[in-house]
Amino acid sequence: MNAKLLTAGALAATMTFGAVAPALANGAASTRNIILGGAAAAVLVTNYNHKVRQKREEQREASRRQASYRQWYYRHYGRYPTDQQVHDWYYAHYSR
């Protein structure tokens, strides 16, 4: 209940400030805010792209390891391992 009241109060304060803010804005502050907002967005997009690339690289590496294990298992035992065997092997060797 308190969270709902707090959220409603924050929303009301935001709407009140939002209605007054355009009347108080001047050209320099507006330009500065646009530039700072664009810079912040650029940093956020760059960080997001970096994390996405890093995650994809980790997924490719995991797939490469599992494929390599499947090939080794086939050469050693003459059949392919089940998905559960690959899963167990991978987490036994690469879990953190």
C-alpha positions as CSV (number, residue, x, y, z in Angstrom):
1,M,0.0,0.0,0.0
2,N,2.8,2.4,0.9
3,A,4.5,1.7,-2.4
4,K,1.4,2.6,-4.3
5,L,1.1,5.9,-2.4
6,L,4.8,6.6,-2.9
7,T,4.5,5.9,-6.7
8,A,1.4,8.0,-6.9
9,G,3.1,10.9,-5.1
10,A,6.2,10.7,-7.3
11,L,4.0,10.6,-10.4
12,A,2.0,13.7,-9.3
13,A,5.3,15.6,-8.5
14,T,6.7,14.7,-11.9
15,M,3.5,15.8,-13.7
16,T,3.5,19.1,-11.7
17,F,7.2,19.8,-12.4
18,G,6.7,18.8,-16.1
19,A,3.9,21.3,-16.4
20,V,6.1,24.1,-14.9
21,A,9.4,23.2,-16.4
22,P,8.7,24.4,-20.0
23,A,7.8,27.9,-18.6
24,L,11.1,28.0,-16.8
25,A,13.4,26.7,-19.5
26,N,15.6,29.0,-21.4
27,G,17.5,28.3,-24.7
28,A,20.9,27.6,-23.1
29,A,19.6,25.1,-20.6
30,S,17.5,23.4,-23.2
31,T,20.4,23.0,-25.6
32,R,22.6,21.8,-22.8
33,N,20.1,19.2,-21.7
34,I,19.7,17.9,-25.3
35,I,23.4,17.6,-25.6
36,L,23.8,15.8,-22.3
37,G,20.9,13.6,-23.1
38,G,22.4,12.6,-26.4
39,A,25.8,11.9,-24.8
40,A,24.2,9.8,-22.1
41,A,22.3,7.9,-24.8
42,A,25.5,7.3,-26.8
43,V,27.2,5.9,-23.7
44,L,24.3,3.6,-22.9
45,V,24.0,2.3,-26.5
46,T,27.8,1.7,-26.5
47,N,27.7,-0.2,-23.2
48,Y,24.7,-2.3,-24.4
49,N,26.4,-3.2,-27.7
50,H,29.6,-4.2,-25.8
51,K,27.6,-6.4,-23.5
52,V,25.7,-8.0,-26.4
53,R,28.9,-8.7,-28.3
54,Q,30.5,-10.2,-25.2
55,K,27.6,-12.5,-24.5
56,R,27.5,-13.7,-28.1
57,E,31.2,-14.4,-28.0
58,E,30.7,-16.4,-24.8
59,Q,27.8,-18.4,-26.5
60,R,30.0,-19.1,-29.5
61,E,32.8,-20.3,-27.3
62,A,30.4,-22.6,-25.4
63,S,29.1,-24.0,-28.6
64,R,32.6,-24.6,-29.9
65,R,33.6,-26.4,-26.7
66,Q,30.5,-28.6,-26.8
67,A,31.0,-29.5,-30.5
68,S,34.6,-30.3,-29.8
69,Y,33.6,-32.6,-26.9
70,R,31.0,-34.3,-29.2
71,Q,33.6,-35.0,-31.8
72,W,36.0,-36.3,-29.2
73,Y,33.3,-38.5,-27.7
74,Y,32.4,-39.9,-31.2
75,R,36.0,-40.7,-32.0
76,H,36.6,-42.3,-28.6
77,Y,33.3,-44.3,-28.2
78,G,32.0,-44.6,-31.8
79,R,28.7,-42.8,-31.0
80,Y,27.6,-39.3,-30.2
81,P,26.9,-38.4,-26.6
82,T,23.3,-37.5,-25.5
83,D,22.5,-33.9,-24.8
84,Q,22.4,-34.7,-21.0
85,Q,25.9,-36.1,-21.2
86,V,27.2,-33.0,-22.9
87,H,25.4,-30.9,-20.4
88,D,26.9,-32.8,-17.5
89,W,30.4,-32.7,-19.0
90,Y,30.2,-28.9,-19.7
91,Y,29.0,-27.9,-16.3
92,A,31.4,-30.3,-14.6
93,H,34.3,-28.6,-16.4
94,Y,33.2,-25.0,-17.0
95,S,30.8,-24.1,-14.2
96,R,31.9,-21.1,-12.1
